[in-house]
């Protein structure tokens, strides 16, 4: 059963646009580097509701199944991305759910 993995980022105020864009591109390319990742989409919040609580970017990763998610989390490519991301993060929010096609 596929899994949606939703990740929202709140960057430090000192993080500039170029750094964020570089991270976004790096994150999206993980779909080509890690088996079982079906897609990664996302971008900057543009909701007019102003309910984002300071989180500015959101990404949705679709995993083939639970096994793919389990292999993604410790995968060296993902861990490399996390090491680039952490110094620029104020907070992160993650929620996953399964769904039937």
C-alpha positions as CSV (number, residue, x, y, z in Angstrom):
1,X,0.0,0.0,0.0
2,X,1.5,3.4,-0.9
3,X,2.5,5.9,1.8
4,X,2.3,9.7,1.6
5,X,5.1,11.4,3.7
6,X,4.4,15.1,4.2
7,X,7.3,17.3,5.4
8,X,6.9,21.0,6.2
9,X,9.9,23.2,6.9
10,X,10.4,26.4,8.9
11,X,13.7,27.9,8.0
12,X,15.8,30.1,10.2
13,X,15.3,33.8,9.4
14,X,18.9,34.0,8.3
15,X,18.4,31.4,5.5
16,X,18.5,33.1,2.1
17,X,16.4,32.3,-1.0
18,X,19.4,30.7,-2.8
19,X,20.1,28.3,0.0
20,X,16.4,27.3,0.1
21,X,16.2,26.8,-3.6
22,X,19.4,24.6,-3.6
23,X,17.9,22.5,-0.8
24,X,14.6,22.2,-2.7
25,X,16.3,21.0,-5.8
26,X,18.5,18.5,-3.8
27,X,15.4,17.2,-2.0
28,X,13.4,16.6,-5.2
29,X,16.3,14.7,-6.9
30,X,16.1,12.1,-4.1
31,X,13.3,10.5,-6.1
32,X,15.9,9.5,-8.7
33,X,18.4,8.2,-6.2
34,X,16.4,6.1,-3.7
35,X,14.5,3.0,-4.8
36,X,10.9,2.9,-3.8
37,X,10.4,6.7,-3.9
38,X,7.7,7.1,-6.5
39,X,7.6,11.0,-6.5
40,X,8.6,14.1,-4.5
41,X,6.6,17.3,-5.1
42,X,6.4,20.5,-3.2
43,X,7.3,24.1,-2.9
44,X,6.7,27.4,-1.1
45,X,3.5,28.0,0.8
46,X,1.1,30.3,-1.1
47,X,-2.0,29.9,1.0
48,X,-4.0,33.1,1.6
49,X,-5.3,31.7,4.9
50,X,-2.1,32.6,6.9
51,X,-2.4,29.4,9.0
52,X,1.1,28.0,8.2
53,X,2.5,28.9,11.6
54,X,5.8,30.0,10.1
55,X,6.3,26.9,8.0
56,X,7.2,28.2,4.5
57,X,7.8,25.0,2.4
58,X,6.0,21.7,2.1
59,X,6.9,18.5,0.3
60,X,4.9,15.3,-0.4
61,X,6.9,12.1,-0.9
62,X,5.0,9.1,-2.3
63,X,6.6,5.8,-1.3
64,X,5.8,2.5,-3.0
65,X,5.1,0.9,0.4
66,X,6.1,0.8,4.0
67,X,9.4,-1.1,3.2
68,X,10.4,1.7,0.8
69,X,9.8,4.3,3.6
70,X,11.8,2.2,6.0
71,X,14.7,2.1,3.6
72,X,14.5,5.8,2.7
73,X,14.9,7.1,6.2
74,X,18.5,5.7,6.8
75,X,19.5,5.8,3.1
76,X,22.8,7.6,2.7
77,X,21.4,10.0,0.1
78,X,18.6,11.0,2.5
79,X,21.0,11.4,5.4
80,X,23.3,13.6,3.2
81,X,20.3,15.8,2.5
82,X,19.3,16.0,6.2
83,X,22.9,17.0,7.1
84,X,22.6,20.0,4.6
85,X,19.1,20.9,5.9
86,X,19.6,20.8,9.7
87,X,21.8,23.9,10.0
88,X,19.2,26.0,8.2
89,X,16.1,24.7,10.1
90,X,14.2,26.3,12.9
91,X,11.5,23.5,12.9
92,X,10.2,20.6,10.8
93,X,6.8,18.9,10.8
94,X,6.2,15.4,9.4
95,X,3.1,13.3,9.0
96,X,2.6,10.1,7.1
97,X,-0.5,8.2,5.9
98,X,-1.3,5.1,3.9
99,X,-3.9,5.0,1.1
100,X,-5.4,2.6,-1.3
101,X,-5.0,3.3,-5.0
